[in-house]
Amino acid sequence: MIYLDYAATAPVLPEVARAMNEAYGRYFANASALHTPGHLAMNEIERTRGLLAELINCEPEEIIFTSGASESNNAVMHTFEGCEIETSPYEHHSIIEVAEIYRGNKRPKLYSYMLANNELGEILELPCVGEDEYLHSDLTQVLGKMPIDVKALGLDYATLSAHKIGGPVGVGVLYVRKGVPFRPLIVGGNQEKRRRGGTYNTAGIIGFGAALKYMKDKKTWEIYDTYVRNLRDVLARRILAEIPGSSLNTDIVLGKSLPNILNVSFRAAEGESIQLYLDAEGIIVSTGSACASGDAKPSHVLMAKTGDAEVAHSSIRFSFGIDNTIEDVERVMEVLPGIVKRLQEISTIS
Ligand code: PMP
């Protein structure tokens, strides 16, 4: 199998699986308990918190563990219930749909702008916020791909998720800058200084820690910036040169997109059909965002970018990880031109 859907979820790293396996045996106790096994479990949780704080340049107390990026995003929106909320048109559904629910017109105002988008990989400019205004950024796709400094970015809140870097699904983080408003989404427990109730997912948080350690030791952002960027760019250039009717939705110019995402459209060929034919060849890609699949509407992100439903429907997303090779790109280019050609030939659209 050639896996090119890392932006949807990355395979669990062997280091992570090992750490979690050990954790289930050794750190099974409730981490909030006052007994020794509880303390030992809590020490491990604090180790992950400390490592993450170091990696994103914040204080450990500014980190809240959640069940994933979706929950972190929901928690920020929930805090600003009834307030002005401005989001970029590229946000994930767990921002866009939740903003619809909570948006009002009182102050303070919340801005939610992701630093990089999951469907296009596009890097956005973050707004400058003024008096009585706060800035949240969903950094889910950025972790591991670029260095993150929440202070330098001027963020009040930031969202992260473990499963995009080879950690487990079901572990996320919300960074909440000291002193900014926060209203817990899940109440009913003292955990996380009363900011997020629920028994600790100790093994999951330990697994996240192992993924962060891997990221730090390998400096994965450097590998993405050089090696992975080259794979992505070779694929982009070959698609444009070898497949008639192809166009890039991702701007691959340096600094305009994450190095690992390539979104492409093929005139008169449906994205989902391409995806299925590639799947039959053992090549795994996605159409738009995996979270939106099964949804017949064109992706709101592709629509915001291209303004053209035809282009949006004919798009697929390749997303690379550091384990991909140039042979993977060559294999894609052995089969993709034929698949697109066949679909274009049977299409009623010209
Ligand atoms: N935000 C972005 C930008 C994402 O790419 C994703 C995953 N598709 C999420 C949020 C949701 O993450 P999680 O699965 O951890 O809830």
Residues whose N, C-alpha, C, O or C-beta is under 5 A from the ligand:
A	BS01	PMP	A7 A8 G68 A69 S70 E71 H92 N118 D138 T140 Q141 S161 G172 C291
